[in-house]
Amino acid sequence: MATNKLLWSSKIIGVFFMMLVCTLSANAQFLRTSYFMEGTHYRQQLNPALTPTKGYFNLPVIGAVNATVGSTSLGYQDIIDIIDDGDDFYTKPDFMNRLKDNNKLNVNFSTEILSAGWYKGKNFWSFNIGLRTDIGANLTKNMFSFLNQMETIEDNWRNSNYDISGQQLNINAYTEIGLGLSRQINSRLTVGARVKALLGIGNMELKLNKVAMNANLPSDARINQLQDPAYLSSLGVDDITKLRSEIEGYHANLAVDAHLESSFKGLNLKKEDGQDYISDFEFESKDMGIAGYGFGIDLGASYKIMDNLTVSASILDLGFISWSKSSTKIASANPDPIDIKGSTYAGMIDPANAQSSVTNALNQLQNDAENYMDLVTQGDVLNYDMLQLEVGDAKESRKSRLASTLVLGAEYGFFNNKLAVGVLSTTRFVQPDALTELTFSANYRPKSWFNVALSYSAIQSAGKSFGLGLKLGPVFVGTDYMF
């Protein structure tokens, strides 16, 4: 049988890792614009108490495919910039100027493989099977400045001081099998809940706790001059003393501390011959499968304060996944730091044998400096040679929590509820930090089969987008962010 493999090189992962931070919300794992659109079942994704007017059946996969990319820093135009500029997008001043010190990001993908809902008496039941993926990251501006300057300033590595600590990546992928129930308690109160069995596909947490470097090294021109026999033969005793003082001032340091926890069946952390640390990620599709099991629950309620005013709230994805020990790999990086000290090479210089001793000292300094250069100038976010992640056995199973969401909404209706305005707050408690959105909407719903909504989400779109939703009979289309 042929083996299908997917190799992740450091360059591929690095570009993907950087591109994640450069996009902003285009839709959502749930559609905020649909929240106040009566008759649509999509709003149940935000609150299980909000029932549609009739039952539904979603076609496999194509019935509900959603994605969101939320960032604290950048917008839609950055996507265009990346496409236009290719791998060198981070060398552009406009891109660098839009970055904050810490740039938090969350990416979500979801698709309903199968979903349906139906009324039975006063109860509304729903069932779904779907795939979910949450990706969170924290990327610092210092990292992009480092990549930028290494790319654009020649020999910058020789005289530099960078601290690119604090990068973080979290991935959580699972299959969800859910059963929901909502019920109208009285004319004002409706409650709903959905319980979910979770089949874990994979989870990964990567933290670059410390990556710090600084250097003061001689230029090639200066090294060539110091290795010139004619120059060396002209040096006197005082010149040798000054030269030793100069060399003592040279230095280069690199300190790394990183940690990786991965629970993916079929994921192999590859090592090259003669190396003790990871050189690639490799997926083998034939070995992929369920890596863990979990449980989740959604809770929601809607209350009509008066005939025209309704408030609602829900908490989504309360739960966890327990990942098996056999599927878990742990890797840590705390390699011996590079510590080039000028005093080492200055101590090699013998005034009684100045020419050969200076040459030997400079050759050694040049070799050590080139090793330092090879590590810091690769231009990869995930530089395996720098990190030196060494794989160890997992001692026990591990757990990851779901990315929970708090939803709060209020709606006021006019003209016998045919026109309504609403405000919606959603806060997703994702890794590494929560993301909040505030959405204002206006809904026109003259008939049960016709509903149109216009929304404005103020935070994640940086005030530069609006949303649209349209229900026409059984057909529904919508987006939260149209730039």
C-alpha positions, 0 to 999 in steps of 0.5 A, a space after each residue: 500500500 502506498 503511504 501518503 505523507 505531508 511534509 511541513 518544512 520550516 519555511 512552509 510552516 513559517 509562511 503559514 504562521 506569519 500569514 495567519 496574523 495578517 487576516 481579519 474576520 470574513 465570516 464566523 463559526 457562527 453568523 452574527 448577522 443571522 442572530 436577529 433574523 427570525 425563521 433562520 436556524 443558523 442563529 441556533 449556533 449562537 443561542 440554542 434557545 432561538 428556534 426557527 419557524 419550521 424544521 430544516 435539513 442541511 445538505 452534507 458539508 455544503 449546507 453550512 461551511 463557515 470560517 473566521 480569522 480574527 486579529 487585533 491588528 490587521 485588516 482585509 487590505 493586508 491579505 491583498 498586500 501578502 498576495 501582491 508581495 509574496 513571501 516578502 510582505 513583512 519587508 513592507 513599511 505599511 505592514 510593519 506600521 500596522 503591527 502592535 507590540 503583541 498581535 493576537 489572532 484566532 482562526 476558526 473553521 467549521 463545517 456541518 457534515 449533517 444537521 437537521 431540526 424538527 418540532 415535536 409538540 412544544 419542543 424543538 429538537 436538533 441534531 448535527 455532526 460537524 468538524 471544528 478547528 480552532 487556531 490561536 496565535 500570539 505573534 510579537 512585532 519584535 519577531 517581524 522586525 527581526 525578520 524584516 531587518 535580517 532580510 533588508 539590512 546587510 550584515 545586520 546580524 553582526 551588530 544586533 540585539 533582538 528578543 523575539 520571545 513570547 510567540 505562541 501557537 495553539 491548534 484544536 481540531 475535533 468532530 462534534 456530534 450534538 443533540 439539542 433541545 429548546 422549549 418555550 416555557 411560557 409566552 416570555 421565556 424560552 430556554 435551550 441546550 445542546 449536548 455534544 460528544 467530541 472526537 478529538 482529531 488533534 491538538 498542538 501547543 507550541 510556545 517560544 518562551 525565550 528566543 533572545 540574541 545580541 551580537 557585536 562582531 567584526 565585519 568581513 573587511 575588518 577580519 580580512 585586514 587583520 588576517 593580512 600578513 603585511 598589516 600584521 607585520 607592521 604591528 608594534 607592541 602597543 598595536 597588539 595591545 590595542 588589537 587585543 582590547 578590540 577583540 575582547 569587545 566582540 561577542 555574540 549570544 543566543 539563548 532559546 527556551 521552547 516547548 511543544 505538546 502535540 496529540 495527533 495520530 499520524 504526526 511524526 516529529 522527524 529527525 535528520 541523521 546525526 541530530 537529536 532534535 526535530 527537523 520536520 513535521 510529517 503526517 502519515 494519512 494511513 495512521 491518522 485517527 481519533 486521538 482523544 474524546 471529550 464532552 461539550 454543552 451549549 446553554 441559552 435563554 431568551 426573555 421577552 421583557 415587553 412586547 417589543 423588547 427581547 433580551 437573550 444570552 448563551 454560553 457555548 462550548 463549555 467542555 474539554 477533550 482528553 487526549 490519549 497518552 499514546 497519541 501525545 508527543 512532548 518536545 522541549 528546547 533548552 539547548 546550550 546557549 551560544 556564548 561567543 566571548 571576545 576574551 577567548 580569542 584575545 587570550 589566544 594572541 601571543 605578542 611573541 608570536 603575533 602574526 600566527 597567533 592573531 591569524 589563528 584567533 581570527 580564524 576561530 572567531 570567524 568560524 564561530 561567527 559564521 555558525 551564529 550567522 547560520 542560525 539567526 539568518 535563516 529567515 524562518 519563524 520556525 527555525 528548527 536548528 535554532 530551537 533544537 526541539 528534542 522529543 520526549 515520551 508523554 508521561 500521562 494523557 493531557 486535556 484541552 478546553 474548548 474555546 467557549 463563547 459568551 453571547 449577549 443580545 437585545 432586540 427592539 421591534 417596530 411596526 408589529 415586529 416587521 422591523 427590528 434593531 438589535 445589538 449583540 456582544 460575542 466574546 470567544 475565550 480562545 487561546 492565547 487571548 479572548 476576542 470580543 465583537 460588538 455587532 449592531 443590526 437592522 432587520 426587515 422581515 415583512 413575511 415569514 419567507 422573506 427576511 433581510 438584515 444589515 449589520 455593522 461589527 465595530 471592533 474586529 473590522 476596524 470600523 471598515 466593514 458591514 454585514 448582510 443576510 438574506 432569507 428567501 424561502 429555504 435559501 439563506 446567504 450571509 456574511 458578517 464582514 463585507 469590506 
